[in-house]
Amino acid sequence: MTENTTAPSVRLSALPPAVTEFLTAIADALDIPHPATYGGQEAYDRVLGERAMHAKIALRSALEDHVLGLDWNTQYLRERLAEHPPTGYVTCDQAHAALGAGKTWSEAVALPAGEGR
């Protein structure tokens, strides 16, 4: 692979706000916290799969220059992401915070009541 030493032709800050908001929504869809244990992997995979599917739909619509426009695609994606929050598993950050608060590992990685696997 050849290293690119030239300056980028278009910087993110030069893009219209609607484009940067859309790209941020795509990144938010895919960048969810990892599970603290293997037991949380199934829930993580399910949530990430749903979010990735909606990101793909929004991306495809934007690339096809859908009549509703980029703002609509961004709103659509944000609404779908709200329907699929990264829950149903304990994240690494949550486990580390619980350990820092003096909980045991078993307590730190246990799901709160009401959050089934």
The 8 nearest C-alpha neighbors of each residue, nearest first, counted from 0:
[[1, 2, 3, 4, 5, 7, 6, 8],
 [2, 0, 3, 4, 5, 6, 7, 8],
 [1, 3, 4, 0, 5, 6, 7, 8],
 [4, 2, 5, 1, 6, 7, 0, 8],
 [3, 5, 2, 6, 7, 1, 8, 0],
 [6, 4, 3, 7, 8, 2, 9, 1],
 [5, 7, 8, 4, 3, 9, 10, 2],
 [8, 6, 9, 10, 5, 4, 3, 11],
 [7, 9, 6, 10, 5, 11, 13, 14],
 [10, 8, 7, 13, 11, 14, 12, 6],
 [9, 11, 13, 12, 7, 8, 14, 6],
 [10, 12, 13, 14, 9, 19, 15, 18],
 [11, 13, 10, 14, 15, 19, 9, 16],
 [14, 12, 10, 11, 9, 15, 16, 19],
 [15, 13, 11, 12, 18, 16, 19, 10],
 [14, 16, 18, 17, 13, 19, 12, 11],
 [17, 15, 19, 18, 20, 14, 21, 12],
 [18, 16, 20, 15, 19, 21, 70, 69],
 [19, 17, 21, 16, 20, 15, 22, 14],
 [18, 20, 22, 16, 21, 17, 23, 14],
 [21, 19, 23, 17, 18, 22, 16, 24],
 [20, 22, 18, 24, 73, 23, 19, 17],
 [23, 21, 19, 25, 24, 20, 18, 26],
 [22, 24, 20, 26, 21, 25, 19, 27],
 [23, 25, 27, 21, 22, 26, 28, 20],
 [26, 24, 22, 28, 23, 27, 54, 21],
 [25, 27, 23, 29, 28, 24, 30, 22],
 [28, 26, 24, 30, 25, 29, 23, 31],
 [29, 27, 25, 50, 26, 30, 24, 51],
 [28, 30, 26, 27, 31, 51, 47, 25],
 [31, 29, 27, 26, 28, 32, 47, 25],
 [30, 32, 29, 85, 33, 27, 28, 47],
 [33, 31, 90, 34, 30, 91, 85, 92],
 [32, 34, 90, 91, 31, 35, 43, 40],
 [35, 33, 90, 39, 36, 91, 89, 40],
 [34, 36, 91, 90, 89, 94, 33, 108],
 [37, 35, 38, 34, 39, 40, 108, 89],
 [36, 38, 40, 39, 35, 34, 41, 43],
 [37, 39, 36, 40, 41, 88, 34, 35],
 [40, 38, 88, 34, 37, 36, 42, 41],
 [39, 41, 43, 37, 42, 38, 44, 34],
 [42, 40, 44, 43, 39, 45, 38, 37],
 [41, 43, 45, 44, 40, 39, 87, 46],
 [44, 42, 40, 46, 41, 45, 47, 39],
 [45, 43, 47, 41, 42, 46, 48, 40],
 [44, 46, 42, 48, 43, 47, 41, 49],
 [47, 45, 43, 49, 48, 44, 42, 85],
 [46, 48, 50, 44, 49, 45, 51, 43],
 [49, 47, 51, 45, 46, 50, 44, 52],
 [50, 48, 52, 46, 47, 51, 45, 53],
 [49, 51, 47, 53, 28, 52, 48, 80],
 [52, 50, 54, 48, 53, 49, 47, 55],
 [53, 51, 55, 49, 50, 54, 48, 56],
 [52, 54, 56, 50, 55, 51, 57, 76],
 [55, 53, 51, 57, 52, 56, 25, 58],
 [54, 56, 58, 52, 53, 57, 59, 51],
 [57, 55, 53, 59, 54, 58, 60, 52],
 [56, 58, 60, 54, 72, 55, 59, 61],
 [59, 57, 55, 61, 60, 56, 54, 62],
 [58, 60, 62, 56, 61, 57, 55, 63],
 [59, 61, 57, 63, 65, 58, 62, 56],
 [60, 62, 64, 58, 63, 59, 65, 69],
 [63, 61, 59, 64, 60, 58, 65, 57],
 [62, 64, 60, 61, 65, 59, 58, 66],
 [65, 63, 61, 62, 66, 60, 68, 69],
 [64, 66, 60, 63, 67, 68, 61, 62],
 [65, 67, 68, 64, 63, 60, 69, 61],
 [68, 66, 65, 71, 69, 72, 70, 64],
 [69, 67, 66, 71, 70, 65, 72, 64],
 [68, 70, 72, 71, 61, 73, 17, 67],
 [71, 69, 73, 72, 68, 74, 17, 21],
 [70, 72, 74, 69, 73, 68, 67, 75],
 [73, 71, 69, 75, 70, 57, 74, 76],
 [72, 74, 70, 21, 76, 71, 75, 69],
 [73, 75, 71, 77, 76, 72, 78, 70],
 [76, 74, 72, 78, 73, 77, 71, 79],
 [75, 77, 79, 73, 78, 74, 80, 72],
 [76, 78, 80, 74, 79, 75, 73, 81],
 [79, 77, 81, 75, 76, 80, 74, 82],
 [78, 80, 82, 76, 81, 77, 75, 83],
 [81, 79, 83, 77, 82, 78, 76, 50],
 [80, 82, 78, 79, 83, 84, 77, 76],
 [83, 81, 79, 80, 84, 78, 77, 50],
 [84, 82, 80, 81, 46, 85, 79, 50],
 [85, 83, 86, 81, 82, 80, 46, 50],
 [84, 86, 46, 31, 83, 87, 43, 32],
 [87, 85, 88, 84, 114, 42, 89, 46],
 [88, 86, 114, 116, 42, 115, 85, 89],
 [87, 89, 39, 86, 42, 34, 90, 110],
 [88, 90, 34, 108, 35, 93, 110, 94],
 [91, 89, 34, 35, 93, 92, 33, 32],
 [90, 92, 35, 94, 93, 34, 95, 33],
 [91, 93, 95, 90, 94, 96, 35, 32],
 [94, 92, 90, 96, 91, 95, 97, 89],
 [93, 95, 107, 97, 91, 96, 92, 108],
 [96, 94, 98, 92, 97, 93, 99, 91],
 [97, 95, 99, 93, 98, 94, 92, 100],
 [96, 98, 100, 107, 94, 99, 95, 102],
 [99, 97, 102, 95, 101, 100, 96, 107],
 [98, 100, 96, 97, 101, 95, 102, 94],
 [99, 101, 97, 98, 102, 96, 95, 107],
 [102, 100, 98, 99, 97, 103, 96, 107],
 [103, 101, 98, 97, 106, 107, 100, 104],
 [102, 104, 106, 105, 107, 98, 101, 97],
 [103, 105, 107, 106, 108, 102, 98, 94],
 [106, 104, 103, 107, 108, 109, 102, 94],
 [105, 107, 103, 109, 104, 108, 102, 97],
 [106, 108, 94, 104, 97, 105, 109, 102],
 [109, 107, 105, 106, 94, 89, 104, 110],
 [110, 108, 106, 107, 105, 111, 89, 88],
 [111, 109, 114, 89, 112, 108, 88, 115],
 [110, 112, 114, 113, 109, 115, 89, 87],
 [113, 111, 114, 110, 115, 109, 87, 116],
 [112, 114, 115, 111, 110, 87, 116, 86],
 [115, 113, 87, 112, 111, 110, 116, 86],
 [116, 114, 113, 87, 110, 112, 88, 111],
 [115, 87, 42, 114, 88, 39, 41, 110]]
